[in-house]
Amino acid sequence: MKGLARNGAKVYLAARNRQKGLDAIERIKAAGLSPGNGQVELLELDLAAPKLAKTAAEEFLKREKRLDILVNNAAAYVFLMHPPRSVDHALTGVQHDASVQDHA
């Protein structure tokens, strides 16, 4: 992400927690994103809650006309935190949680 922003791209950092997202953006800026480079913007996004994901998509479309690149690293958590034999089980749990939240 830093590399994209350093080369002039406008980058959206999607985060479930607003404050943690803002903190991450500050760390990115402190690590060498200076004026004249691209921008890093926060987009609040929780993929476990379909209604909130839709809200985030609508917010993005208010700000931008297109999306050129999508870098998604959220799935890395499942593979790093769960042995391969339990990945299906972990994904089923995430899907169940999203379904329960959607109906709440």
A tleap script that builds the chain and sets N, CA, C and O, in Angstrom:
source leaprc.protein.ff14SB
mol = sequence {
  NMET LYS GLY LEU ALA ARG ASN GLY ALA LYS
  VAL TYR LEU ALA ALA ARG ASN ARG GLN LYS
  GLY LEU ASP ALA ILE GLU ARG ILE LYS ALA
  ALA GLY LEU SER PRO GLY ASN GLY GLN VAL
  GLU LEU LEU GLU LEU ASP LEU ALA ALA PRO
  LYS LEU ALA LYS THR ALA ALA GLU GLU PHE
  LEU LYS ARG GLU LYS ARG LEU ASP ILE LEU
  VAL ASN ASN ALA ALA ALA TYR VAL PHE LEU
  MET HIE PRO PRO ARG SER VAL ASP HIE ALA
  LEU THR GLY VAL GLN HIE ASP ALA SER VAL
  GLN ASP HIE CALA
}
set mol.1.N position { 0.806 -1.177 0.000 }
set mol.1.CA position { 0.000 0.000 0.000 }
set mol.1.C position { 0.860 1.256 0.000 }
set mol.1.O position { 0.575 2.213 -0.719 }
set mol.2.N position { 1.921 1.246 0.814 }
set mol.2.CA position { 2.799 2.417 0.840 }
set mol.2.C position { 3.385 2.669 -0.538 }
set mol.2.O position { 3.485 3.814 -0.979 }
set mol.3.N position { 3.776 1.590 -1.223 }
set mol.3.CA position { 4.371 1.737 -2.545 }
set mol.3.C position { 3.415 2.366 -3.534 }
set mol.3.O position { 3.814 3.213 -4.333 }
set mol.4.N position { 2.167 1.963 -3.489 }
set mol.4.CA position { 1.164 2.552 -4.380 }
set mol.4.C position { 0.995 4.041 -4.081 }
set mol.4.O position { 0.987 4.867 -4.994 }
set mol.5.N position { 0.861 4.373 -2.810 }
set mol.5.CA position { 0.665 5.768 -2.430 }
set mol.5.C position { 1.902 6.607 -2.753 }
set mol.5.O position { 1.776 7.748 -3.199 }
set mol.6.N position { 3.079 6.058 -2.535 }
set mol.6.CA position { 4.309 6.802 -2.839 }
set mol.6.C position { 4.436 7.104 -4.324 }
set mol.6.O position { 5.109 8.058 -4.715 }
set mol.7.N position { 3.789 6.293 -5.147 }
set mol.7.CA position { 3.842 6.497 -6.591 }
set mol.7.C position { 2.626 7.247 -7.121 }
set mol.7.O position { 2.353 7.213 -8.321 }
set mol.8.N position { 1.900 7.917 -6.246 }
set mol.8.CA position { 0.836 8.804 -6.667 }
set mol.8.C position { -0.573 8.251 -6.643 }
set mol.8.O position { -1.509 8.956 -7.020 }
set mol.9.N position { -0.755 7.011 -6.210 }
set mol.9.CA position { -2.093 6.418 -6.197 }
set mol.9.C position { -2.919 6.935 -5.015 }
set mol.9.O position { -2.382 7.290 -3.966 }
set mol.10.N position { -4.207 6.964 -5.212 }
set mol.10.CA position { -5.129 7.211 -4.105 }
set mol.10.C position { -5.526 5.839 -3.583 }
set mol.10.O position { -6.095 5.030 -4.317 }
set mol.11.N position { -5.229 5.579 -2.322 }
set mol.11.CA position { -5.414 4.268 -1.718 }
set mol.11.C position { -6.452 4.373 -0.612 }
set mol.11.O position { -6.402 5.279 0.220 }
set mol.12.N position { -7.390 3.437 -0.611 }
set mol.12.CA position { -8.365 3.352 0.472 }
set mol.12.C position { -7.970 2.195 1.371 }
set mol.12.O position { -7.803 1.066 0.909 }
set mol.13.N position { -7.822 2.479 2.652 }
set mol.13.CA position { -7.553 1.456 3.640 }
set mol.13.C position { -8.890 1.104 4.264 }
set mol.13.O position { -9.511 1.940 4.920 }
set mol.14.N position { -9.334 -0.118 4.068 }
set mol.14.CA position { -10.602 -0.567 4.636 }
set mol.14.C position { -10.330 -1.177 6.004 }
set mol.14.O position { -9.430 -2.002 6.165 }
set mol.15.N position { -11.123 -0.758 6.985 }
set mol.15.CA position { -10.931 -1.247 8.350 }
set mol.15.C position { -12.273 -1.355 9.057 }
set mol.15.O position { -13.160 -0.523 8.864 }
set mol.16.N position { -12.412 -2.399 9.885 }
set mol.16.CA position { -13.630 -2.542 10.694 }
set mol.16.C position { -13.684 -1.505 11.796 }
set mol.16.O position { -14.748 -0.981 12.125 }
set mol.17.N position { -12.518 -1.216 12.363 }
set mol.17.CA position { -12.429 -0.304 13.504 }
set mol.17.C position { -11.873 1.033 13.018 }
set mol.17.O position { -10.733 1.104 12.558 }
set mol.18.N position { -12.670 2.082 13.119 }
set mol.18.CA position { -12.276 3.399 12.610 }
set mol.18.C position { -10.958 3.881 13.209 }
set mol.18.O position { -10.073 4.327 12.479 }
set mol.19.N position { -10.823 3.796 14.518 }
set mol.19.CA position { -9.614 4.320 15.157 }
set mol.19.C position { -8.378 3.533 14.738 }
set mol.19.O position { -7.330 4.125 14.477 }
set mol.20.N position { -8.486 2.208 14.669 }
set mol.20.CA position { -7.340 1.411 14.232 }
set mol.20.C position { -6.971 1.735 12.785 }
set mol.20.O position { -5.793 1.748 12.428 }
set mol.21.N position { -7.976 1.995 11.956 }
set mol.21.CA position { -7.715 2.379 10.573 }
set mol.21.C position { -6.987 3.716 10.499 }
set mol.21.O position { -6.022 3.861 9.748 }
set mol.22.N position { -7.450 4.691 11.275 }
set mol.22.CA position { -6.787 5.993 11.302 }
set mol.22.C position { -5.362 5.884 11.825 }
set mol.22.O position { -4.457 6.550 11.322 }
set mol.23.N position { -5.163 5.039 12.840 }
set mol.23.CA position { -3.811 4.818 13.374 }
set mol.23.C position { -2.902 4.212 12.304 }
set mol.23.O position { -1.740 4.600 12.182 }
set mol.24.N position { -3.427 3.267 11.536 }
set mol.24.CA position { -2.641 2.641 10.468 }
set mol.24.C position { -2.260 3.662 9.400 }
set mol.24.O position { -1.136 3.652 8.898 }
set mol.25.N position { -3.187 4.531 9.059 }
set mol.25.CA position { -2.894 5.576 8.071 }
set mol.25.C position { -1.798 6.503 8.590 }
set mol.25.O position { -0.906 6.888 7.834 }
set mol.26.N position { -1.856 6.861 9.853 }
set mol.26.CA position { -0.808 7.711 10.431 }
set mol.26.C position { 0.553 7.018 10.388 }
set mol.26.O position { 1.565 7.661 10.113 }
set mol.27.N position { 0.584 5.706 10.658 }
set mol.27.CA position { 1.854 4.971 10.594 }
set mol.27.C position { 2.386 4.942 9.158 }
set mol.27.O position { 3.592 5.053 8.941 }
set mol.28.N position { 1.498 4.793 8.188 }
set mol.28.CA position { 1.907 4.790 6.780 }
set mol.28.C position { 2.500 6.143 6.416 }
set mol.28.O position { 3.545 6.213 5.770 }
set mol.29.N position { 1.842 7.210 6.827 }
set mol.29.CA position { 2.341 8.552 6.531 }
set mol.29.C position { 3.685 8.800 7.213 }
set mol.29.O position { 4.585 9.393 6.619 }
set mol.30.N position { 3.819 8.350 8.447 }
set mol.30.CA position { 5.054 8.544 9.197 }
set mol.30.C position { 6.215 7.746 8.602 }
set mol.30.O position { 7.378 8.108 8.779 }
set mol.31.N position { 5.895 6.661 7.898 }
set mol.31.CA position { 6.938 5.813 7.320 }
set mol.31.C position { 7.429 6.322 5.963 }
set mol.31.O position { 8.206 5.644 5.291 }
set mol.32.N position { 6.987 7.488 5.566 }
set mol.32.CA position { 7.556 8.045 4.358 }
set mol.32.C position { 6.593 8.508 3.300 }
set mol.32.O position { 6.998 8.686 2.151 }
set mol.33.N position { 5.347 8.709 3.629 }
set mol.33.CA position { 4.406 9.277 2.671 }
set mol.33.C position { 4.401 10.781 2.897 }
set mol.33.O position { 3.908 11.267 3.915 }
set mol.34.N position { 4.946 11.501 1.949 }
set mol.34.CA position { 5.067 12.941 2.122 }
set mol.34.C position { 4.164 13.677 1.145 }
set mol.34.O position { 3.637 13.073 0.210 }
set mol.35.N position { 3.983 14.962 1.349 }
set mol.35.CA position { 3.172 15.743 0.407 }
set mol.35.C position { 3.712 15.582 -1.013 }
set mol.35.O position { 4.923 15.530 -1.228 }
set mol.36.N position { 2.819 15.504 -1.950 }
set mol.36.CA position { 3.233 15.289 -3.334 }
set mol.36.C position { 3.092 13.835 -3.750 }
set mol.36.O position { 3.067 13.527 -4.942 }
set mol.37.N position { 3.000 12.938 -2.772 }
set mol.37.CA position { 2.727 11.535 -3.072 }
set mol.37.C position { 1.225 11.383 -3.238 }
set mol.37.O position { 0.493 12.370 -3.298 }
set mol.38.N position { 0.772 10.139 -3.311 }
set mol.38.CA position { -0.660 9.872 -3.397 }
set mol.38.C position { -1.341 10.124 -2.066 }
set mol.38.O position { -0.793 10.782 -1.181 }
set mol.39.N position { -2.531 9.595 -1.944 }
set mol.39.CA position { -3.324 9.785 -0.733 }
set mol.39.C position { -3.700 8.433 -0.148 }
set mol.39.O position { -3.821 7.441 -0.867 }
set mol.40.N position { -3.883 8.409 1.163 }
set mol.40.CA position { -4.418 7.234 1.838 }
set mol.40.C position { -5.664 7.681 2.597 }
set mol.40.O position { -5.604 8.565 3.452 }
set mol.41.N position { -6.790 7.054 2.270 }
set mol.41.CA position { -8.082 7.411 2.857 }
set mol.41.C position { -8.646 6.207 3.607 }
set mol.41.O position { -8.365 5.060 3.258 }
set mol.42.N position { -9.428 6.472 4.620 }
set mol.42.CA position { -10.083 5.412 5.389 }
set mol.42.C position { -11.449 5.092 4.792 }
set mol.42.O position { -12.196 5.989 4.399 }
set mol.43.N position { -11.759 3.813 4.732 }
set mol.43.CA position { -13.094 3.353 4.363 }
set mol.43.C position { -13.498 2.323 5.409 }
set mol.43.O position { -12.912 1.243 5.485 }
set mol.44.N position { -14.494 2.656 6.209 }
set mol.44.CA position { -14.948 1.721 7.243 }
set mol.44.C position { -15.687 0.579 6.566 }
set mol.44.O position { -16.645 0.796 5.824 }
set mol.45.N position { -15.226 -0.654 6.832 }
set mol.45.CA position { -15.762 -1.819 6.142 }
set mol.45.C position { -15.696 -3.034 7.052 }
set mol.45.O position { -14.642 -3.345 7.606 }
set mol.46.N position { -16.815 -3.715 7.204 }
set mol.46.CA position { -16.865 -4.964 7.968 }
set mol.46.C position { -17.514 -6.010 7.073 }
set mol.46.O position { -18.732 -6.022 6.898 }
set mol.47.N position { -16.689 -6.888 6.508 }
set mol.47.CA position { -17.200 -7.897 5.587 }
set mol.47.C position { -18.030 -8.969 6.268 }
set mol.47.O position { -18.725 -9.730 5.595 }
set mol.48.N position { -17.971 -9.043 7.587 }
set mol.48.CA position { -18.775 -10.043 8.295 }
set mol.48.C position { -20.233 -9.613 8.417 }
set mol.48.O position { -21.088 -10.413 8.796 }
set mol.49.N position { -20.516 -8.363 8.099 }
set mol.49.CA position { -21.881 -7.856 8.195 }
set mol.49.C position { -22.295 -7.325 6.819 }
set mol.49.O position { -21.924 -6.209 6.456 }
set mol.50.N position { -23.052 -8.104 6.055 }
set mol.50.CA position { -23.411 -7.699 4.686 }
set mol.50.C position { -24.020 -6.303 4.575 }
set mol.50.O position { -23.723 -5.588 3.618 }
set mol.51.N position { -24.849 -5.901 5.511 }
set mol.51.CA position { -25.449 -4.564 5.446 }
set mol.51.C position { -24.379 -3.480 5.564 }
set mol.51.O position { -24.442 -2.463 4.873 }
set mol.52.N position { -23.397 -3.700 6.439 }
set mol.52.CA position { -22.314 -2.733 6.593 }
set mol.52.C position { -21.397 -2.735 5.379 }
set mol.52.O position { -20.866 -1.691 5.000 }
set mol.53.N position { -21.205 -3.898 4.767 }
set mol.53.CA position { -20.389 -3.973 3.553 }
set mol.53.C position { -21.063 -3.189 2.428 }
set mol.53.O position { -20.392 -2.499 1.660 }
set mol.54.N position { -22.365 -3.293 2.331 }
set mol.54.CA position { -23.106 -2.547 1.309 }
set mol.54.C position { -22.976 -1.046 1.559 }
set mol.54.O position { -22.800 -0.271 0.619 }
set mol.55.N position { -23.059 -0.644 2.802 }
set mol.55.CA position { -22.913 0.768 3.149 }
set mol.55.C position { -21.528 1.274 2.740 }
set mol.55.O position { -21.400 2.376 2.207 }
set mol.56.N position { -20.503 0.474 2.987 }
set mol.56.CA position { -19.140 0.862 2.605 }
set mol.56.C position { -19.020 0.987 1.094 }
set mol.56.O position { -18.388 1.921 0.599 }
set mol.57.N position { -19.621 0.054 0.354 }
set mol.57.CA position { -19.581 0.113 -1.112 }
set mol.57.C position { -20.274 1.381 -1.605 }
set mol.57.O position { -19.782 2.043 -2.519 }
set mol.58.N position { -21.393 1.714 -1.012 }
set mol.58.CA position { -22.113 2.931 -1.405 }
set mol.58.C position { -21.289 4.183 -1.098 }
set mol.58.O position { -21.273 5.133 -1.880 }
set mol.59.N position { -20.612 4.172 0.038 }
set mol.59.CA position { -19.749 5.301 0.404 }
set mol.59.C position { -18.603 5.442 -0.599 }
set mol.59.O position { -18.274 6.550 -1.022 }
set mol.60.N position { -18.000 4.315 -0.975 }
set mol.60.CA position { -16.916 4.353 -1.958 }
set mol.60.C position { -17.416 4.944 -3.281 }
set mol.60.O position { -16.743 5.780 -3.885 }
set mol.61.N position { -18.589 4.511 -3.723 }
set mol.61.CA position { -19.136 4.995 -4.996 }
set mol.61.C position { -19.498 6.483 -4.949 }
set mol.61.O position { -19.535 7.141 -5.989 }
set mol.62.N position { -19.762 7.008 -3.772 }
set mol.62.CA position { -19.991 8.452 -3.640 }
set mol.62.C position { -18.684 9.218 -3.867 }
set mol.62.O position { -18.681 10.334 -4.385 }
set mol.63.N position { -17.574 8.587 -3.465 }
set mol.63.CA position { -16.282 9.266 -3.543 }
set mol.63.C position { -15.566 9.059 -4.884 }
set mol.63.O position { -14.843 9.939 -5.351 }
set mol.64.N position { -15.772 7.898 -5.491 }
set mol.64.CA position { -15.001 7.523 -6.680 }
set mol.64.C position { -15.904 7.036 -7.799 }
set mol.64.O position { -17.018 6.570 -7.559 }
set mol.65.N position { -15.408 7.151 -9.032 }
set mol.65.CA position { -16.139 6.651 -10.192 }
set mol.65.C position { -15.722 5.236 -10.568 }
set mol.65.O position { -16.467 4.519 -11.236 }
set mol.66.N position { -14.521 4.833 -10.135 }
set mol.66.CA position { -14.034 3.497 -10.496 }
set mol.66.C position { -13.030 2.987 -9.469 }
set mol.66.O position { -12.484 3.748 -8.671 }
set mol.67.N position { -12.808 1.691 -9.514 }
set mol.67.CA position { -11.818 1.013 -8.686 }
set mol.67.C position { -10.872 0.296 -9.637 }
set mol.67.O position { -11.301 -0.569 -10.400 }
set mol.68.N position { -9.592 0.646 -9.599 }
set mol.68.CA position { -8.625 0.054 -10.528 }
set mol.68.C position { -7.985 -1.216 -9.984 }
set mol.68.O position { -7.773 -2.169 -10.733 }
set mol.69.N position { -7.676 -1.242 -8.701 }
set mol.69.CA position { -6.988 -2.389 -8.104 }
set mol.69.C position { -7.611 -2.672 -6.743 }
set mol.69.O position { -7.905 -1.753 -5.979 }
set mol.70.N position { -7.807 -3.958 -6.448 }
set mol.70.CA position { -8.287 -4.361 -5.129 }
set mol.70.C position { -7.262 -5.321 -4.535 }
set mol.70.O position { -6.976 -6.370 -5.112 }
set mol.71.N position { -6.716 -4.958 -3.392 }
set mol.71.CA position { -5.773 -5.815 -2.679 }
set mol.71.C position { -6.477 -6.268 -1.416 }
set mol.71.O position { -6.801 -5.452 -0.554 }
set mol.72.N position { -6.713 -7.564 -1.304 }
set mol.72.CA position { -7.444 -8.107 -0.168 }
set mol.72.C position { -6.532 -9.057 0.586 }
set mol.72.O position { -6.114 -10.078 0.040 }
set mol.73.N position { -6.219 -8.737 1.827 }
set mol.73.CA position { -5.374 -9.633 2.611 }
set mol.73.C position { -6.093 -10.202 3.823 }
set mol.73.O position { -5.459 -10.840 4.663 }
set mol.74.N position { -7.393 -9.989 3.937 }
set mol.74.CA position { -8.136 -10.467 5.106 }
set mol.74.C position { -8.134 -11.987 5.196 }
set mol.74.O position { -8.130 -12.529 6.302 }
set mol.75.N position { -8.136 -12.686 4.072 }
set mol.75.CA position { -8.174 -14.143 4.091 }
set mol.75.C position { -6.891 -14.729 4.668 }
set mol.75.O position { -6.886 -15.878 5.110 }
set mol.76.N position { -5.815 -13.969 4.671 }
set mol.76.CA position { -4.550 -14.471 5.220 }
set mol.76.C position { -4.717 -14.866 6.675 }
set mol.76.O position { -4.069 -15.810 7.128 }
set mol.77.N position { -5.560 -14.178 7.414 }
set mol.77.CA position { -5.795 -14.488 8.818 }
set mol.77.C position { -6.273 -15.923 8.987 }
set mol.77.O position { -5.803 -16.641 9.870 }
set mol.78.N position { -7.194 -16.332 8.153 }
set mol.78.CA position { -7.754 -17.682 8.275 }
set mol.78.C position { -6.650 -18.715 8.102 }
set mol.78.O position { -6.589 -19.686 8.856 }
set mol.79.N position { -5.787 -18.520 7.127 }
set mol.79.CA position { -4.756 -19.510 6.853 }
set mol.79.C position { -3.606 -19.448 7.848 }
set mol.79.O position { -2.962 -20.465 8.104 }
set mol.80.N position { -3.340 -18.299 8.403 }
set mol.80.CA position { -2.264 -18.186 9.373 }
set mol.80.C position { -2.687 -18.655 10.759 }
set mol.80.O position { -1.880 -19.208 11.506 }
set mol.81.N position { -3.950 -18.434 11.097 }
set mol.81.CA position { -4.408 -18.736 12.441 }
set mol.81.C position { -5.007 -20.132 12.590 }
set mol.81.O position { -5.195 -20.608 13.710 }
set mol.82.N position { -5.309 -20.790 11.473 }
set mol.82.CA position { -5.922 -22.112 11.522 }
set mol.82.C position { -5.141 -23.075 10.650 }
set mol.82.O position { -4.816 -22.736 9.512 }
set mol.83.N position { -4.832 -24.256 11.141 }
set mol.83.CA position { -4.155 -25.247 10.307 }
set mol.83.C position { -4.991 -25.572 9.071 }
set mol.83.O position { -6.214 -25.443 9.117 }
set mol.84.N position { -4.364 -25.992 7.961 }
set mol.84.CA position { -5.112 -26.272 6.733 }
set mol.84.C position { -6.305 -27.207 6.921 }
set mol.84.O position { -7.319 -27.038 6.245 }
set mol.85.N position { -6.213 -28.183 7.818 }
set mol.85.CA position { -7.314 -29.122 7.982 }
set mol.85.C position { -8.564 -28.465 8.566 }
set mol.85.O position { -9.658 -29.023 8.473 }
set mol.86.N position { -8.407 -27.279 9.170 }
set mol.86.CA position { -9.574 -26.647 9.779 }
set mol.86.C position { -10.021 -25.381 9.041 }
set mol.86.O position { -10.883 -24.654 9.534 }
set mol.87.N position { -9.454 -25.117 7.887 }
set mol.87.CA position { -9.827 -23.907 7.152 }
set mol.87.C position { -11.299 -23.925 6.778 }
set mol.87.O position { -11.985 -22.916 6.939 }
set mol.88.N position { -11.805 -25.061 6.277 }
set mol.88.CA position { -13.223 -25.139 5.926 }
set mol.88.C position { -14.098 -24.826 7.134 }
set mol.88.O position { -15.101 -24.121 7.024 }
set mol.89.N position { -13.705 -25.359 8.286 }
set mol.89.CA position { -14.461 -25.101 9.505 }
set mol.89.C position { -14.418 -23.612 9.855 }
set mol.89.O position { -15.438 -23.038 10.238 }
set mol.90.N position { -13.243 -22.981 9.725 }
set mol.90.CA position { -13.106 -21.562 10.049 }
set mol.90.C position { -13.960 -20.714 9.116 }
set mol.90.O position { -14.623 -19.778 9.564 }
set mol.91.N position { -13.952 -21.030 7.832 }
set mol.91.CA position { -14.746 -20.269 6.872 }
set mol.91.C position { -16.238 -20.443 7.134 }
set mol.91.O position { -17.012 -19.497 6.991 }
set mol.92.N position { -16.638 -21.651 7.517 }
set mol.92.CA position { -18.044 -21.887 7.833 }
set mol.92.C position { -18.463 -21.026 9.016 }
set mol.92.O position { -19.571 -20.489 9.031 }
set mol.93.N position { -17.590 -20.889 10.001 }
set mol.93.CA position { -17.879 -20.042 11.154 }
set mol.93.C position { -18.037 -18.590 10.761 }
set mol.93.O position { -18.937 -17.913 11.257 }
set mol.94.N position { -17.178 -18.093 9.876 }
set mol.94.CA position { -17.273 -16.713 9.413 }
set mol.94.C position { -18.580 -16.509 8.660 }
set mol.94.O position { -19.258 -15.500 8.858 }
set mol.95.N position { -18.940 -17.455 7.801 }
set mol.95.CA position { -20.185 -17.335 7.048 }
set mol.95.C position { -21.386 -17.346 7.989 }
set mol.95.O position { -22.337 -16.589 7.797 }
set mol.96.N position { -21.339 -18.207 9.009 }
set mol.96.CA position { -22.437 -18.271 9.978 }
set mol.96.C position { -22.556 -16.950 10.726 }
set mol.96.O position { -23.658 -16.430 10.901 }
set mol.97.N position { -21.406 -16.396 11.176 }
set mol.97.CA position { -21.432 -15.132 11.903 }
set mol.97.C position { -22.022 -14.031 11.044 }
set mol.97.O position { -22.801 -13.213 11.532 }
set mol.98.N position { -21.661 -14.001 9.771 }
set mol.98.CA position { -22.177 -12.964 8.862 }
set mol.98.C position { -23.685 -13.131 8.686 }
set mol.98.O position { -24.421 -12.144 8.646 }
set mol.99.N position { -24.136 -14.357 8.583 }
set mol.99.CA position { -25.559 -14.605 8.412 }
set mol.99.C position { -26.342 -14.174 9.642 }
set mol.99.O position { -27.409 -13.570 9.532 }
set mol.100.N position { -25.808 -14.487 10.802 }
set mol.100.CA position { -26.489 -14.127 12.047 }
set mol.100.C position { -26.564 -12.616 12.178 }
set mol.100.O position { -27.613 -12.086 12.545 }
set mol.101.N position { -25.464 -11.898 11.884 }
set mol.101.CA position { -25.456 -10.452 11.996 }
set mol.101.C position { -26.392 -9.813 10.990 }
set mol.101.O position { -27.031 -8.804 11.287 }
set mol.102.N position { -26.479 -10.392 9.802 }
set mol.102.CA position { -27.327 -9.823 8.753 }
set mol.102.C position { -28.794 -9.860 9.156 }
set mol.102.O position { -29.567 -8.985 8.767 }
set mol.103.N position { -29.176 -10.854 9.923 }
set mol.103.CA position { -30.572 -10.994 10.314 }
set mol.103.C position { -30.895 -10.295 11.633 }
set mol.103.O position { -32.047 -10.276 12.066 }
set mol.104.N position { -29.885 -9.726 12.261 }
set mol.104.CA position { -30.094 -9.056 13.555 }
set mol.104.C position { -30.741 -7.707 13.383 }
set mol.104.O position { -30.988 -7.011 14.367 }
savepdb mol mol.pdb
quit
